[in-house]
Amino acid sequence: VYRAVETATKYGLKVNVDFIFGLPYENEDDINQTVKVIEDLIKMGAKIHAHTFMPLPGTPFEKFPPGKSDRYMRKVINKLLPKGVVFGNFREQEEIAWKLYNYFSSKEA
């Protein structure tokens, strides 16, 4: 990712890098590493497109609950949003994913 961002920005391209937060099995170390990569990529000129994990039918993760962004990650993202270096509907994705999950979970019971 670093090399791709470096090469693209070197040639004047605008770079958006997608990140999905709240993945199954994500731990504190993963979150800290993700924050470091996000900060590095922003310094290199990239913008971050933020997403929340949404389990999709037909994927290995379809039975997992939706993601919830970690408190620390939300703090970092909220600090970066006003600077225009992060964008996306990750909050809405999280809200919608949980509504769908709760709806379909109640149908299975």
C-alpha positions as CSV (number, residue, x, y, z in Angstrom):
1,V,0.0,0.0,0.0
2,Y,2.8,2.4,0.9
3,R,4.5,1.9,-2.4
4,A,1.3,2.2,-4.4
5,V,0.4,5.5,-2.6
6,E,4.0,6.8,-3.1
7,T,4.0,6.0,-6.8
8,A,0.5,7.4,-7.5
9,T,1.1,10.6,-5.7
10,K,4.5,11.0,-7.4
11,Y,2.6,11.1,-10.7
12,G,0.0,13.6,-9.5
13,L,-2.8,11.1,-8.9
14,K,-5.3,11.6,-6.1
15,V,-5.3,8.5,-3.8
16,N,-8.1,7.2,-1.7
17,V,-7.4,4.2,0.5
18,D,-10.3,2.1,1.9
19,F,-10.3,0.9,5.4
20,I,-12.9,-1.4,7.1
21,F,-13.3,-1.0,10.8
22,G,-14.7,-3.5,13.3
23,L,-13.7,-6.7,11.5
24,P,-14.2,-10.0,13.3
25,Y,-11.2,-10.9,15.4
26,E,-9.8,-7.4,15.2
27,N,-7.8,-6.7,18.4
28,E,-6.1,-3.8,20.1
29,D,-2.8,-4.3,18.3
30,D,-4.6,-4.4,15.0
31,I,-6.3,-1.2,15.7
32,N,-3.1,0.5,16.8
33,Q,-1.3,-0.7,13.6
34,T,-4.3,0.5,11.5
35,V,-4.1,4.0,13.1
36,K,-0.4,4.2,12.3
37,V,-0.9,3.2,8.7
38,I,-3.7,5.7,8.3
39,E,-1.5,8.5,9.7
40,D,1.4,7.5,7.5
41,L,-0.8,7.4,4.4
42,I,-2.3,10.7,5.1
43,K,1.2,12.2,5.5
44,M,2.0,10.8,2.0
45,G,-1.0,12.6,0.5
46,A,-3.7,9.9,0.6
47,K,-7.3,10.3,1.8
48,I,-8.9,7.6,3.8
49,H,-12.3,6.2,2.9
50,A,-13.7,4.8,6.1
51,H,-16.1,1.8,6.3
52,T,-17.6,-0.3,9.0
53,F,-17.7,-4.1,8.6
54,M,-21.0,-5.3,7.3
55,P,-21.5,-9.1,7.0
56,L,-22.7,-10.0,3.6
57,P,-24.6,-13.1,2.6
58,G,-22.5,-15.7,0.7
59,T,-19.3,-14.6,2.3
60,P,-17.3,-16.5,5.1
61,F,-18.3,-13.7,7.5
62,E,-22.1,-13.8,6.8
63,K,-22.9,-15.2,10.3
64,F,-20.8,-12.7,12.2
65,P,-22.3,-9.6,13.8
66,P,-21.7,-6.2,12.2
67,G,-18.6,-4.3,13.2
68,K,-18.5,-1.6,15.9
69,S,-15.7,0.9,15.6
70,D,-13.4,0.9,18.6
71,R,-13.6,4.0,20.9
72,Y,-9.9,4.9,20.1
73,M,-10.5,4.5,16.4
74,R,-13.6,6.7,16.5
75,K,-11.5,9.3,18.4
76,V,-8.8,9.3,15.7
77,I,-11.3,9.4,12.8
78,N,-13.3,12.2,14.4
79,K,-10.1,14.2,14.8
80,L,-9.2,13.7,11.1
81,L,-12.7,14.3,9.6
82,P,-12.6,18.1,9.9
83,K,-9.2,18.1,8.1
84,G,-10.8,16.6,5.0
85,V,-8.5,13.6,5.0
86,V,-11.1,11.0,6.0
87,F,-14.5,10.5,4.4
88,G,-17.2,7.9,4.2
89,N,-20.5,6.8,5.7
90,F,-19.1,4.5,8.3
91,R,-21.4,5.6,11.1
92,E,-24.5,5.1,8.9
93,Q,-23.1,1.7,7.8
94,E,-22.7,0.6,11.4
95,E,-26.3,1.7,12.2
96,I,-27.9,0.1,9.2
97,A,-25.9,-3.1,9.6
98,W,-27.0,-3.5,13.2
99,K,-30.6,-2.9,12.3
100,L,-30.5,-5.5,9.6
101,Y,-28.6,-8.0,11.9
102,N,-31.1,-7.5,14.7
103,Y,-34.1,-7.9,12.3
104,F,-32.8,-11.1,10.7
105,S,-31.6,-12.5,14.0
106,S,-35.1,-12.1,15.4
107,K,-36.6,-13.9,12.3
108,E,-34.3,-16.9,12.9
109,A,-35.3,-17.3,16.5
